Amino acid sequence: MRVVSLVPSLTEAVAATVPGVLVGATDWCTHPAGLDVVRVGGTKNPGTDRVLALAPDLVVANEEENRAPDLDALRAAGVEVLVTEVRTVPQALTELDRVLTACGAPSRPRWLDEAEAAWSSLPSPAPGQRRTAVVPIWRRPWMVLGRDTFAGDVLARLGIDHVHASHAERYPKVPVEELRAARPDLVVLPDEPYRFTADDGPEAFPGLPCALVDGRYLTWYGPSLAAAPRVLGAALRAARR
């Protein structure tokens, strides 16, 4: 079995579960560390010729992270392409199972069972314990989480209702003045895709608690899902101080 992954989350999941089947991945596939495979370009601009040169049996992709024309080109060349859709935690767990089975996993990996247990055992926050947040994912221009996103569902399950969850767009551009005017309980600042840091981001929201979070635990669906409730929960609680 020869697999090329065009999604960092799926790259980590496949590499952790079916060692040796990955022959190619994107330049953004940073986990697991030291992954020794051919790099085929970015998620939005993979080199289809480089993918085809690897003679994959399967390419795994995602409807949000990858562009339809690239996937259509691979299919036209005779390559099987499995496209995932992940908007919620339960959907992520189901799609991971589907991908790993397609990649030849002999059984369901322990980390996937642990991830399902970690999320299913979360207590539901009481109404009075829920907090509102704005969740920037980029600046210059400012962009935030909008409707129907995986990261939004992750936060909702941790008691955080993001302000733009009902916006018409999934990743709207919103001026920072409007973000501040929304008067959220906190601001959630991940380190990807934009790398927010203690010195780059919080200064735009004076007087508001800011939670700097590891974007891998917020936006990746893979082995990190098992620890995500604990890691994100700690970062969000710290923002109360």
C-alpha positions as CSV (number, residue, x, y, z in Angstrom):
1,M,0.0,0.0,0.0
2,R,1.3,3.4,-1.0
3,V,-0.4,6.5,0.4
4,V,0.1,10.2,-0.1
5,S,-1.5,12.5,2.5
6,L,-2.5,16.1,1.6
7,V,-3.7,16.9,5.2
8,P,-1.4,17.3,8.2
9,S,-3.9,15.8,10.6
10,L,-4.3,12.7,8.4
11,T,-0.6,12.4,7.9
12,E,0.0,12.1,11.6
13,A,-2.9,9.7,12.0
14,V,-1.7,7.4,9.2
15,A,1.9,7.5,10.2
16,A,1.1,6.7,13.8
17,T,-1.2,3.8,12.9
18,V,0.1,2.2,9.7
19,P,3.9,2.8,9.7
20,G,5.5,2.6,6.3
21,V,2.5,3.1,4.0
22,L,3.0,6.9,3.7
23,V,5.2,7.8,0.7
24,G,4.4,11.4,0.4
25,A,3.0,14.3,2.4
26,T,2.7,18.1,2.3
27,D,5.3,20.6,3.4
28,W,3.0,21.5,6.3
29,C,2.9,17.9,7.7
30,T,5.0,18.5,10.7
31,H,4.0,15.5,12.8
32,P,5.3,13.0,13.6
33,A,8.6,14.7,14.0
34,G,11.2,13.3,11.6
35,L,8.7,11.9,9.1
36,D,10.9,10.8,6.2
37,V,8.7,10.9,3.1
38,V,8.7,12.9,-0.2
39,R,7.2,16.4,0.2
40,V,4.7,17.3,-2.5
41,G,4.1,21.0,-1.8
42,G,1.4,22.8,0.2
43,T,-2.1,21.8,1.0
44,K,-3.5,24.4,-1.3
45,N,-0.9,24.0,-4.0
46,P,0.4,20.4,-4.1
47,G,2.5,19.4,-7.1
48,T,0.2,16.9,-8.7
49,D,3.1,15.7,-10.9
50,R,5.1,15.0,-7.7
51,V,2.2,13.1,-6.3
52,L,1.7,11.0,-9.5
53,A,5.4,10.3,-9.6
54,L,5.1,8.4,-6.3
55,A,2.6,6.0,-7.9
56,P,0.2,6.1,-4.9
57,D,-2.6,3.6,-4.4
58,L,-4.5,6.2,-2.4
59,V,-4.4,9.9,-1.8
60,V,-6.1,11.2,1.4
61,A,-7.5,14.7,1.4
62,N,-10.0,17.0,3.0
63,E,-12.8,19.1,1.4
64,E,-11.8,22.2,3.2
65,E,-8.0,22.0,3.2
66,N,-7.5,20.9,-0.4
67,R,-8.7,22.3,-3.7
68,A,-11.2,20.4,-5.9
69,P,-9.2,21.0,-9.1
70,D,-6.1,19.4,-7.7
71,L,-8.1,16.4,-6.5
72,D,-9.9,16.1,-9.9
73,A,-6.6,16.1,-11.7
74,L,-5.4,13.2,-9.6
75,R,-8.6,11.3,-10.2
76,A,-8.3,12.0,-14.0
77,A,-4.8,10.4,-13.9
78,G,-6.3,7.3,-12.4
79,V,-5.5,7.8,-8.7
80,E,-8.0,6.9,-6.0
81,V,-8.7,9.9,-3.8
82,L,-10.5,9.7,-0.4
83,V,-11.9,13.1,0.6
84,T,-12.9,13.7,4.2
85,E,-15.3,16.2,5.7
86,V,-14.7,17.2,9.3
87,R,-16.9,19.8,10.9
88,T,-17.5,18.2,14.4
89,V,-15.6,16.0,16.8
90,P,-17.9,12.9,16.2
91,Q,-17.4,13.4,12.5
92,A,-13.7,13.6,12.9
93,L,-13.7,10.2,14.8
94,T,-15.8,8.6,12.1
95,E,-13.7,10.0,9.3
96,L,-10.4,8.9,10.9
97,D,-11.7,5.4,11.2
98,R,-12.6,5.4,7.5
99,V,-9.2,6.8,6.4
100,L,-7.2,4.3,8.5
101,T,-9.3,1.4,7.3
102,A,-8.7,2.5,3.7
103,C,-5.0,2.7,4.4
104,G,-4.9,-0.9,5.6
105,A,-5.0,-0.6,9.4
106,P,-5.6,-4.1,10.7
107,S,-7.6,-2.8,13.6
108,R,-8.8,0.4,15.3
109,P,-5.8,2.1,17.0
110,R,-5.7,2.6,20.7
111,W,-5.3,6.4,20.4
112,L,-8.6,6.6,18.5
113,D,-10.4,4.8,21.3
114,E,-8.7,7.1,23.8
115,A,-9.8,10.1,21.8
116,E,-13.4,9.0,21.7
117,A,-13.4,8.2,25.4
118,A,-11.8,11.6,26.2
119,W,-14.5,13.5,24.4
120,S,-17.5,11.4,25.3
121,S,-16.6,11.6,29.0
122,L,-16.5,15.4,29.1
123,P,-19.2,16.8,31.5
124,S,-21.6,19.2,29.9
125,P,-20.9,22.8,31.2
126,A,-23.8,24.3,33.1
127,P,-25.4,27.3,31.3
128,G,-23.9,29.7,33.8
129,Q,-20.4,28.3,33.3
130,R,-20.3,28.8,29.5
131,R,-18.2,31.7,28.2
132,T,-18.2,33.6,25.0
133,A,-15.1,34.2,22.8
134,V,-13.8,35.6,19.6
135,V,-11.4,33.3,17.9
136,P,-9.0,35.0,15.4
137,I,-7.2,32.8,13.0
138,W,-5.4,35.5,11.1
139,R,-4.5,39.2,11.3
140,R,-3.8,41.7,8.5
141,P,-6.6,41.3,7.8
142,W,-8.3,40.0,10.9
143,M,-10.2,36.7,10.3
144,V,-12.1,34.6,12.8
145,L,-13.9,31.3,13.2
146,G,-17.4,31.5,11.8
147,R,-20.1,29.0,11.2
148,D,-19.8,25.2,11.0
149,T,-16.1,24.7,11.8
150,F,-14.4,21.8,13.6
151,A,-12.5,24.2,15.9
152,G,-15.8,25.8,16.8
153,D,-17.3,22.5,17.8
154,V,-14.2,21.6,19.8
155,L,-14.6,24.9,21.8
156,A,-18.3,24.4,22.2
157,R,-17.8,21.1,23.8
158,L,-15.4,22.8,26.3
159,G,-17.9,25.4,27.3
160,I,-16.8,28.2,24.9
161,D,-19.4,29.7,22.6
162,H,-17.6,31.7,19.9
163,V,-19.3,35.0,18.9
164,H,-19.4,34.4,15.2
165,A,-20.8,30.9,15.2
166,S,-23.9,32.0,13.2
167,H,-22.0,34.1,10.7
168,A,-22.9,33.5,7.1
169,E,-19.2,32.7,6.3
170,R,-17.0,30.0,7.8
171,Y,-14.0,32.3,8.2
172,P,-15.2,35.9,8.0
173,K,-13.0,38.9,7.9
174,V,-14.0,41.2,10.8
175,P,-12.3,44.4,11.8
176,V,-10.6,44.3,15.1
177,E,-12.8,47.1,16.4
178,E,-15.8,45.0,15.9
179,L,-14.1,42.1,17.6
180,R,-13.5,44.2,20.7
181,A,-17.0,45.7,20.5
182,A,-18.5,42.2,20.8
183,R,-17.3,42.2,24.4
184,P,-16.5,38.5,24.6
185,D,-15.5,36.9,27.9
186,L,-12.2,36.0,26.4
187,V,-10.1,35.9,23.2
188,V,-8.8,32.5,22.0
189,L,-5.5,32.9,20.0
190,P,-4.1,29.8,18.4
191,D,-0.6,29.5,17.0
192,E,-1.8,28.4,13.6
193,P,-2.5,29.2,10.9
194,Y,-1.4,32.6,12.1
195,R,1.2,32.3,14.8
196,F,-0.2,34.4,17.6
197,T,2.1,34.7,20.6
198,A,2.2,36.6,23.9
199,D,3.8,39.5,22.0
200,D,1.6,39.3,18.9
201,G,-2.1,39.3,19.4
202,P,-3.1,40.0,23.0
203,E,-2.1,43.7,22.7
204,A,-5.0,44.2,20.2
205,F,-7.5,43.3,22.9
206,P,-6.7,45.4,26.0
207,G,-8.7,44.5,29.1
208,L,-9.8,41.1,27.7
209,P,-8.4,37.8,28.9
210,C,-6.6,36.0,26.1
211,A,-6.0,32.3,25.9
212,L,-2.9,31.4,23.8
213,V,-3.6,27.8,22.6
214,D,-1.7,25.2,20.6
215,G,-3.4,25.2,17.2
216,R,-2.7,21.5,16.8
217,Y,-5.0,20.6,19.7
218,L,-7.7,23.0,18.4
219,T,-7.8,22.3,14.7
220,W,-6.1,18.9,14.1
221,Y,-8.0,15.7,14.1
222,G,-5.6,12.8,14.8
223,P,-3.7,11.4,17.8
224,S,-3.7,14.9,19.4
225,L,-7.5,14.5,19.9
226,A,-6.9,12.3,22.9
227,A,-5.1,15.0,24.9
228,A,-7.0,18.0,23.4
229,P,-9.7,18.3,26.1
230,R,-7.1,18.4,28.8
231,V,-4.6,20.6,27.1
232,L,-7.1,23.1,25.7
233,G,-9.1,23.1,28.9
234,A,-6.1,24.1,30.9
235,A,-5.3,26.9,28.5
236,L,-8.8,28.2,28.6
237,R,-9.0,28.1,32.4
238,A,-5.8,30.0,32.6
239,A,-7.3,32.8,30.7
240,R,-9.6,33.6,33.7
241,R,-6.6,35.0,35.6
